[in-house]
Amino acid sequence: MTTAFLCAACGTQFAESSSPPDRCPLCEDSRAFGSPRGARQRWISLAELRSTHRNRLDELEDGVVSIRTEPWFGVGQHCLLVRGASGNVLWDCIALIDDATISAVRAFGGIARIAISHPHFYAAMIEWSRAFGDVPIHLHVADREWVMRSDPAVVAWEGARLQLDEDLTLVHCAGHFPGSAVLHAARRGDRPACLFSGDTINVLEDRRHLSFMHNYPKQIPLPAPAVRRIARAVEPLAFDRVYGCWPQNRILAGGKRAVRRSAERHIRQFAA
């Protein structure tokens, strides 16, 4: 019998095997999130996770739904269901998916495609794709080496941008990972234009500033040239709100000014 094991420290799901993997390359990497709970290199099955955890869905505004796992698991990020012109995009991913989550997501219109900012949030992306009819999973080609469970649904995109539909665009920024990206959503109905930043650009708890890091828990900043590249990538985009990778970390007004101001501050501080 084989199992697609999950790393308990980062939540990444690996290819099916008869025994747990020997190591988790993501946890050994210099950008690793780490775990204060001693969970590094502990392995768990999805069935075990389903028996102890549940997902919570919160509609943050019309067309934006946060999905997070309780109690905290892995890195602890949420993923976001974002409405576009041709259906919902699941932005970033989490490890837990169960029947209750599938039913709740379908009530919001289901998932037409998945797009992920960077490898720390790949999680159980294959399980999510299969649950909604093998929908495509869009990852930047520069991060393809970090895919621990391959599947035909994984689509490696290249270049500076990928238009998902008339509302939603992936923008390559690099920085935290070579393929780190953000999702831009044009205004739709009452929802203003938004930037979904993952931790390519991390919204801080004051909801006024953002940070740009190589490693977030160890507070290792990106060099100034990398932040200049990120700032250039998002400067042409019009957006008022910024949604980060934790539910409480979001900027509801003046988001573009906050990104520009924070990038300029970082560059001044860390310029060689």
N, C-alpha and C positions, 0 to 999 in steps of 0.2 A: 504494500500500500504506500502511495506517495502523498506528500503534503507540500503545498506551497507555503513554506514557513515565512513568518514575519519577524523581523528584527525588533525586539521589544524596546530598544533604545531609540531608533529613528523611525520605526513603522514601515520600513521598506519591505515589500514582499519579493521573495526570491522564486526562481523556477522550481517546479515540483521535484521533490527528491524523497528518498526513503528515510533519510536522516537529516538533521539540521545542517546548514552550511558550516564550514570550518571558521569562517570569518565574515565580517560585514565591511566591504571596502569603503562604504560611505562613512561609517563610524571611525575608520582609521585615517580618513582624509583630514587635512589641516583645517578644513572648514566645518568639521563635525560639530553638531550641536551638543553632543554629550548627554549625560543623564545624571542628575543629582540623586537619583533613586537606586543607583547601582545596577541598572538594567542592561548595561553594555554587554553584548554577546550572549544575551538570553534570548531564546527563541520561543515563539508561540504560534499556534495555529489559528486560523480565522474562526474555527468552531469554538476554540477556547475563548477568544476575544469576545465573541457574540454572547457567551454565557456570563460575562462579567461587566460588559459595557453596553452603552446604548448611544444613539445619536440624537442630538437635539437640533431642530430646525427653527430658525428665527427669520421672519421676513423683515429685513432691515429697511427696505423701502420697496415700492412697486418695481418689480423686475430684478430685485437683488435679495437672494435668500442665503443666509449663513447656515452651514452644516458643520457641527463639531461633535466630538466624542466626549462622553462623560462616563466615569471620571477620566482625567487626563491620560492620554496614551501617546507614546512616542514623543515627537517634537511638540505636539499639542496644538498644531495649526488648525484653522478651519478651512473648508473649501467653500466656494461661492457658486451658486446657481445664478447665472446672469442671462437675462432675456435679450435675445437679438432678433433681427428681422426674420430669420428663418428657423428660429427655435432657440432653446436654451443651451448655453455652454456651461459645462462644469469647469470652473477655474480653480486650478490646483486640486489636490486629491488628499484623502485620508485613508487610513487602513481599514476601518470598519464599514462594512456594508451588510445589511440584513434585510429581511422581508419588510419590516416596518419602515425602514428608510426608503426602500424602493417604492413602496406604496405612497409615502409622503411626497417623494420627488415627482412621481407621476401625477399627483394632484396639482402640482405646480407646472405641469406641462412636459415632464420628462426631460431627457437629455438628448440633444442632437449631435453633440461633439464634446470632446474633452480637450482642454489646453492647460499646460502646466508650466509654471515659471522656471523651475529648476529641479535638480535631482532630489533634494531633500523632501520634496512634496510629490514624488512619484507614487509612494505608498502602495496601495492595492489598485492601481489604475486599471489593470487588466480585468479584475473582478468587476469594477464599475462599468467598464466598456461592455463586458459580456452581459451584465444585468440589463442593459438598455439596448440590446440588439447589435452588439459588436460595433458600437459607434467609434469613429476615428479618434485617436489620441495624438494631439499635435505637440511635439517636442522639438526644440531646436537641434539641428544636426550636430552642433558643437558639443552637446552633452550626451550624445548617443552611447558613449562608452559606459555610462552609469546606469543603463537599463539592465536590471538584474533578472527580469522575467520578460523575455521577448514574446511578441505576438504580432500577427499580421495587422492588427488594429493600429499599431504604432506607426505614425507618419512623421518622419524626420523632415522638418522644413528648413530651408536655407534663406540667406539674405537678410535684409534689414527689416522687412515687414511681411506679414502674411494676412491677407484680407479673408476673414472667415465668412462674413456676409456684409451687407451694406452698413450695418451698425457696429460690428465688432472687428478689431484689428489687433493682431499680435505684433509687438515691436521688440526687436532684439536690442538689448542694452549691454550685455556682458557684465563684467564686474564681479559679483559674488561667485558666479560660475561663468565659464566662457560662453555658454548659451543662455544665460539669464535673460528673461523677457518680462514684459508687462502686457496687460490686456487693456486696450482702450475701447470704451463703449461710448458711442455717440448718444446724444440726447434722444430719449424715446418716451413719449407720453409725458408724465410728470417727473420722470427721472432725468436729472441733468446729466451732462457729459461726465463720465467717471474714468478714473485710472485705477485699475486693479494691479497693485504693485508687488504682491507676494512679499518677499524680503529682498527683491532686487533694489527697491527703495523702501526702507522700513519706516513705517509711521510710529513715532514715539508716543509715550503715554500722555504727554501734554496735549496731543492732537494739534500741535502747531508746528512741530519740527519733524524732520525725517533724517535717517542716518544711512550711511553707505559703508558696509562692512565686508571684510573677508571672512571673519568669524564673529558672529554676534555674541554668544555667551562669554567668549574670552575678550570681547571688545577690541579686536584687531581691525583697524580701519583699512579701507581701500586706499591706495595711493591716489594723489590728485589727478593724474592723467586718466585713470579709470573712471573717476567721478565726472570729469569733463566729458567723457564719451557718453556716459549715462545721461547727463544733462542735455547734450546735443541731441540724443535720440528722442527725448520726450518733448523738447522745446517746440516742435511744430504742432504738437497736439493741443487741442482745446479741451480743457476739463476743469471742473470746479471741485469735484469730490475725489478723494483718494481712499481706497480701501486696502488696508494692509493684511497681514497673514494671521492676525488674531482679531476676534470679533470686536473688541473694545477699541482697537487701534484704527481709527478712521478720521479723516478730515472732511467735514461736511460743507465747508465753504472756503473759498480762497485757496484751493488745493494747488493750483499751478504756481501761484506766488510762493507758497510754502516750499514747494520742491525747488524752485529757482533759488530762493533765499538760503535754503539749507545746503544746496550744492555749493553755492558761492562761499558760505561759511566754512564748509569742509575743505574746499580747495585752498582758501587762505590759510587754514590751520595746518594743512599737511603738504603744502607745496614744497618741493625740494629747494 
